[in-house]
Amino acid sequence: MSTMREAWTDERMDDLTVRVDRGFERVDADFRELRAEMHARFNAVDARFDAMQRTMILGFAGIVASVIATQL
């Protein structure tokens, strides 16, 4: 096992800062990718709800037309 250094030099602090920044850049990229995927899936779900709503409206209109036609 290597022993830990007690002193942090400016160079080591700068290296740590760069590594942390790179890590956050990767996390940000992952979140952007996830966000894009979620938007695509929500758009697909919205389209399915829109189609279901159209089907329900057409079905209701058909029922109303049938009731009116049988009452004539």
Secondary structure, DSSP 8 states (H G I E B T S, - for coil): -----S---HHHHHHHHHHHHHHHHHHHHHHHHHHHHHHHHHHHHHHHHHHHHHHHHHHHHHHHHHHHHHH-
